[in-house]
Amino acid sequence: MSRRVAVTGMGCVSGLGRNVAETWRRIVAGDGAIRDFALPRGDGTSAVTTRGPAAPVDHIDTTRIDARFDPRTLGKLDPLVNFAVVAATEAVEQASLFGHPVLDNRTAVLLGCGSGGNATFEVGYRRLFEHGLDKAHPQTIPTGMISAPASRIAMLFGIHGPAMVLASACASSAHAIGEAMHMIRAGRVDAAIAGGSEACLTLGSWIAWSSLGAMAADTCRPFSIDRQGLVLGEGAAVFVLEEWEYAVARGATILGELAGYGASSDAAHITAPDRAGIERAIRAAHGDAGLPFDTPALISSHGTGTRLNDATEAEALRAVYGEALAADTVIATKSAHGHLIGASGALEFLLGLVALRERQAPPVLNHLGPDPACDVPLALAPRAIDHDWLVSNSFAFGGLNAVLIGRRV
């Protein structure tokens, strides 16, 4: 590993906040974003609604966008794209890369999204099936396609290098960040804008997720007794990654290091997690980073709040770390921001890096008591930590696993 990868910019938007500072302030204070949420049926004129717990983005801050670009930039885009653009603009601004020559052809854009523009497609379906129109809006495909966030970021920032979206369900953005790291290590690019976006709080998407039987009726309670399932959220998290020496040479502020990445496929079941597959990804990430298993770390769990996933992840953690797990600190931030599906891995890695820098672990919320099947060292209250390493887990439907390892600098 001759080329190290530095994190020089971070941006996010979620139900917790419109930027990194606001998001961190709320989550470390134990202030969750999950609340009662309702979506109208049909065209919105009916009193019939679908409701339940969710963590929606109530408002996005367009100040940075309006200052840099045309104020109409976000006007007609799907929320999937809007979230990504807002987070990427914050990250690139923090990295001081606007107008830098590296953006021209030595930067890649790799984003992870679990699904495309749900809102755009549902509007199109309503035109066809509810209103009897014979065609959809001509911008339905360009606006709603799953690759739209990467394309829009490349166009706005003048990036002519590789640009793409990776889709691997709930591991999408973790895979995107890890693969971006390898592109930088391999010398294909000197920098990457990497992360993920998701906007699945639409009526059709929400009902489809509910039909799986994996949604909680109350809230998200990772690793807790009486946990009922996941709660959907939405938003985006994006990083600027740079080759270490390149970042140092241009005087960039280095926020952390992306030191390792492991990926695996369970090849077992379309929805049920497999402990062996999870272990493979964790072990591969440690091997890639050269991090011994007995080094105390902050572990950002996948922690969905479902009975099977939490128990399987806890078993895998105990199997990989053994007695050394007691010196680690496990967090589960979906209890605060909900499950962002394809964007979850990026937001969780971001919050983990901030936690390392701030020397404080955000609390796992909504916990009702210990479950013997989930015996891991949870941070159930804000806790001071002295870890220098972060292990961030993402495990997806289809048995697609990705684990990122970060280091405090």
C-alpha positions in Angstrom: 0.0 0.0 0.0 2.3 2.7 -1.3 -0.4 5.4 -1.8 -2.3 6.4 1.4 -5.7 8.0 1.1 -6.6 11.1 3.0 -10.0 12.5 3.8 -10.0 16.2 3.1 -13.7 17.1 2.9 -17.0 15.9 4.3 -20.6 16.9 3.7 -24.0 15.5 4.6 -27.7 16.1 4.9 -30.2 13.9 6.7 -33.1 14.1 9.1 -30.6 15.1 11.8 -29.2 18.2 10.0 -28.4 20.2 6.9 -24.6 19.8 7.2 -21.9 18.0 9.2 -21.8 20.4 12.1 -25.6 20.4 12.7 -25.8 16.6 12.3 -23.0 16.0 14.8 -24.4 18.4 17.3 -27.7 16.6 17.4 -26.5 13.0 17.3 -23.9 13.5 20.1 -26.6 15.1 22.3 -28.8 12.1 21.8 -31.3 14.0 19.8 -32.7 11.6 17.2 -34.5 12.5 14.0 -37.1 9.6 13.9 -40.6 10.9 14.3 -44.2 10.2 13.2 -44.4 10.7 9.4 -47.3 10.7 7.0 -47.6 10.5 3.2 -50.8 11.2 1.4 -52.4 8.6 -0.9 -53.0 9.4 -4.5 -52.6 13.0 -5.7 -52.7 14.4 -2.1 -56.3 15.6 -2.1 -57.5 12.6 -0.2 -57.6 12.4 3.6 -56.2 8.9 3.4 -52.6 8.7 4.4 -49.9 6.1 5.1 -48.1 6.9 8.3 -45.4 5.5 10.7 -42.0 6.3 12.1 -39.4 7.7 9.7 -36.5 10.2 9.6 -37.3 12.6 6.7 -35.2 15.5 5.5 -37.5 18.5 6.3 -35.3 21.1 4.7 -32.1 21.4 2.7 -29.8 24.4 2.9 -29.2 25.7 -0.6 -26.9 28.6 0.5 -23.7 27.0 -0.8 -25.4 25.9 -4.0 -26.9 29.4 -4.7 -23.5 31.0 -4.1 -21.6 28.7 -6.4 -24.1 27.9 -9.1 -27.4 29.0 -10.7 -30.0 29.4 -7.9 -32.3 27.2 -10.0 -29.8 24.3 -9.9 -31.9 22.1 -7.5 -35.3 23.2 -8.8 -36.3 20.3 -11.0 -34.1 17.5 -9.8 -35.1 14.4 -7.9 -34.4 14.6 -4.1 -31.9 11.8 -4.7 -29.8 14.2 -6.8 -30.5 17.2 -4.6 -29.2 15.5 -1.5 -26.0 14.3 -3.3 -25.3 17.8 -4.7 -25.8 19.5 -1.3 -23.5 17.1 0.5 -20.8 17.1 -2.3 -20.8 20.9 -2.3 -20.1 21.0 1.4 -17.3 18.5 1.1 -15.6 20.1 -1.9 -15.8 23.5 -0.3 -14.2 22.2 2.9 -11.5 20.6 0.9 -10.9 23.9 -1.0 -11.1 22.2 -4.3 -13.5 24.4 -6.2 -11.7 25.5 -9.4 -8.7 23.3 -8.7 -7.0 21.7 -11.8 -7.3 18.2 -10.2 -11.0 18.3 -10.8 -10.6 18.4 -14.5 -9.3 14.9 -15.3 -7.6 13.5 -12.1 -10.7 13.2 -10.0 -13.3 10.4 -10.0 -16.9 10.5 -8.8 -18.2 7.3 -7.2 -21.5 7.4 -5.4 -23.6 4.6 -3.9 -27.4 4.5 -4.3 -29.7 1.7 -3.5 -32.4 2.8 -5.9 -33.1 5.5 -8.4 -35.3 8.6 -8.2 -38.3 7.2 -6.5 -40.2 10.5 -6.4 -39.7 11.1 -10.1 -40.8 7.7 -11.2 -43.9 7.7 -8.9 -45.0 11.0 -10.4 -44.6 9.5 -13.8 -46.7 6.4 -12.8 -49.4 8.6 -11.4 -49.7 10.4 -14.8 -50.1 7.1 -16.5 -52.1 5.0 -14.1 -54.2 7.5 -12.1 -54.7 10.3 -14.6 -54.8 8.3 -17.8 -52.2 10.3 -19.7 -50.5 8.6 -22.5 -46.9 9.7 -21.8 -44.6 10.7 -18.9 -42.7 13.9 -18.6 -39.8 13.9 -21.0 -37.3 14.4 -18.2 -38.5 11.4 -16.2 -35.6 9.1 -17.2 -32.7 11.7 -17.1 -33.9 13.0 -13.7 -34.8 9.6 -12.1 -32.0 7.3 -13.4 -29.8 5.9 -10.7 -26.7 7.4 -12.2 -28.1 11.0 -12.1 -26.3 12.1 -8.9 -22.9 11.2 -10.3 -23.6 12.9 -13.6 -24.9 16.1 -12.0 -21.9 16.4 -9.6 -19.5 15.9 -12.5 -21.3 18.6 -14.6 -21.5 21.1 -11.8 -17.9 20.7 -10.7 -16.3 20.2 -14.1 -15.1 16.7 -13.5 -14.0 14.8 -16.6 -12.6 11.7 -14.9 -14.5 8.4 -14.2 -18.0 9.1 -12.8 -20.5 6.3 -11.8 -23.0 5.1 -9.3 -22.6 1.7 -7.6 -25.7 -0.1 -6.5 -25.4 -2.8 -3.8 -28.5 -2.1 -1.7 -27.6 -1.1 1.9 -23.8 -1.4 1.2 -23.8 0.8 -1.9 -22.0 3.9 -0.5 -19.5 1.9 1.5 -18.6 0.0 -1.6 -18.3 3.3 -3.5 -16.0 4.8 -0.9 -13.8 1.6 -0.8 -13.6 1.4 -4.6 -12.7 5.0 -4.8 -9.9 4.4 -2.3 -8.5 1.6 -4.6 -8.7 3.9 -7.6 -6.5 6.4 -5.8 -4.1 3.8 -4.5 -3.8 2.4 -8.1 -2.8 5.8 -9.4 -5.8 6.1 -11.7 -6.8 9.4 -10.1 -5.4 11.7 -7.4 -8.8 12.5 -5.8 -12.3 11.2 -5.6 -15.7 12.6 -4.6 -17.2 9.5 -3.0 -20.2 8.7 -0.8 -23.9 8.0 -1.3 -27.4 9.4 -1.6 -30.9 7.9 -1.0 -34.4 9.3 -1.3 -36.8 6.4 -0.6 -39.3 8.1 1.6 -42.0 8.0 -1.1 -45.3 6.3 -0.9 -44.5 3.3 -3.2 -41.1 2.8 -1.7 -42.3 3.0 1.9 -45.1 0.5 1.2 -42.8 -1.9 -0.5 -40.4 -1.8 2.4 -43.3 -2.3 4.8 -44.4 -5.3 2.9 -41.1 -7.0 3.7 -42.1 -7.2 7.4 -38.8 -5.7 8.5 -40.1 -2.2 9.5 -40.6 -1.2 13.1 -44.0 0.1 14.3 -42.4 2.3 16.9 -38.7 3.2 16.4 -35.3 1.8 15.6 -33.8 0.0 18.6 -30.4 -1.6 17.6 -29.3 -4.6 19.7 -32.1 -4.0 22.2 -34.6 -6.5 23.6 -38.0 -6.0 22.0 -36.6 -4.5 18.8 -39.1 -4.5 16.0 -37.2 -3.6 12.9 -35.7 -0.8 10.8 -37.0 2.7 10.3 -36.4 4.5 6.9 -34.5 7.7 6.7 -33.1 9.7 3.7 -30.2 12.0 2.8 -26.6 11.8 1.6 -23.0 11.9 2.8 -20.1 12.6 0.6 -16.3 12.7 1.0 -13.4 14.2 -0.8 -10.6 11.6 -0.8 -7.1 12.4 -2.0 -3.8 10.7 -2.3 -2.0 11.6 0.9 1.2 13.2 -0.5 -0.9 15.1 -3.1 -3.1 16.5 -0.3 -0.1 17.5 1.8 1.6 19.2 -1.1 -1.3 21.4 -1.9 -1.7 22.3 1.8 -5.0 20.6 2.4 -6.3 20.0 6.0 -6.4 16.2 6.5 -9.5 15.2 8.5 -8.7 11.5 8.7 -7.4 8.5 6.8 -9.3 5.9 4.8 -7.0 3.0 5.7 -8.8 -0.1 4.8 -11.7 -1.8 2.9 -13.0 -5.3 2.9 -15.9 -6.7 0.8 -17.6 -10.1 0.5 -20.6 -11.8 -0.8 -22.5 -14.3 1.4 -23.7 -16.2 -1.7 -26.4 -17.6 0.6 -29.8 -15.8 0.9 -31.4 -12.8 -0.6 -32.5 -11.2 2.7 -31.1 -13.2 5.7 -27.5 -12.2 6.7 -24.8 -14.9 6.9 -22.3 -14.7 9.8 -19.5 -16.2 7.8 -19.9 -13.5 5.0 -19.9 -10.7 7.6 -16.7 -12.1 9.2 -15.0 -12.3 5.8 -15.6 -8.6 5.1 -14.4 -7.5 8.6 -11.3 -9.7 8.4 -10.5 -8.5 4.9 -10.8 -4.8 6.0 -8.4 -5.4 8.9 -5.9 -7.2 6.6 -6.1 -4.3 4.1 -5.4 -1.7 6.8 -2.8 -3.8 8.5 -4.8 -3.4 11.7 -4.5 -6.1 14.4 -7.8 -7.4 15.7 -6.8 -6.6 19.3 -6.3 -2.9 18.7 -9.1 -1.0 20.5 -11.5 0.6 18.0 -14.7 2.5 17.5 -17.0 0.0 15.7 -19.9 1.7 13.8 -22.2 -1.2 13.5 -24.7 -1.8 10.7 -27.2 -2.0 13.6 -30.6 -2.0 11.7 -32.7 -2.8 14.7 -34.1 -6.1 13.1 -34.0 -9.2 15.2 -32.0 -11.4 12.8 -29.5 -8.8 11.5 -28.4 -7.4 14.9 -28.0 -10.9 16.4 -25.9 -12.1 13.4 -23.7 -9.0 13.4 -23.1 -9.4 17.2 -22.1 -13.0 16.7 -19.7 -12.0 13.9 -18.1 -9.3 16.1 -17.6 -11.7 18.9 -16.1 -14.3 16.6 -13.7 -11.9 14.9 -12.5 -10.0 18.0 -13.0 -12.5 20.8 -12.1 -11.1 24.3 -10.6 -8.0 22.7 -14.1 -6.8 21.8 -14.5 -5.6 25.4 -12.0 -2.8 24.7 -13.9 -1.6 21.7 -16.9 0.8 21.6 -19.9 -0.1 19.5 -22.2 2.6 18.2 -25.4 2.3 16.0 -26.3 5.6 14.5 -29.4 4.3 12.6 -31.1 4.7 16.0 -30.8 8.5 15.4 -30.9 9.0 11.6 -32.8 6.0 10.4 -31.8 3.6 7.6 -30.6 5.6 4.6 -30.3 2.3 2.6 -27.7 3.0 0.0 -26.4 6.1 1.7 -26.2 4.6 5.2 -22.6 3.4 5.0 -21.3 6.8 4.0 -23.2 8.7 6.7 -22.1 6.2 9.3 -18.4 6.4 8.2 -18.6 10.2 8.4 -20.1 10.2 11.9 -17.5 7.7 13.0 -14.6 9.9 11.7 -16.1 12.9 13.4 -16.4 10.8 16.6 -12.7 9.9 16.4 -11.7 13.6 15.9 -14.0 14.8 18.8 -13.0 11.9 21.0 -16.6 11.2 21.8 -19.0 8.3 20.9 -22.6 9.2 20.1 -25.1 7.2 22.1 -27.2 4.3 20.8 -30.8 5.6 21.2 -34.1 3.9 22.1 -32.5 1.0 24.0 -34.9 -0.9 26.2 -32.4 -3.3 27.8 -29.8 -6.0 26.9 -30.5 -8.9 24.6 -28.2 -11.8 25.4 -27.9 -12.5 21.7 -26.5 -9.0 21.1 -23.9 -8.9 23.8 -21.5 -6.2 22.5 -20.0 -3.1 24.3 -22.6 -0.5 23.3 -22.3 3.2 24.0 -25.7 3.8 25.5 -24.8 7.3 26.6 -22.4 9.9 25.1 -19.0 8.5 26.0 -15.5 9.9 25.9 -13.2 7.6 23.8 -9.5 7.5 23.0 -9.7 5.2 20.0 -7.6 6.0 16.9 -9.3 3.5 14.6 -12.8 3.2 13.2 -14.4 0.0 11.8 -17.6 0.8 9.9 -19.9 -2.0 8.9 -22.4 -2.2 6.0 -24.3 -5.4 5.2 -26.9 -5.5 2.5 -29.7 -7.6 1.1 -28.4 -10.2 -1.3 -25.5 -10.9 1.1 -23.4 -7.9 -0.1 -21.0 -6.8 2.6 -18.6 -3.8 2.9 -16.4 -2.7 5.8 -14.4 0.5 5.9 -11.6 1.3 8.3 -10.7 4.8 9.2 -7.8 6.3 11.2 -7.6 9.4 13.3 -4.8 11.8 12.3 
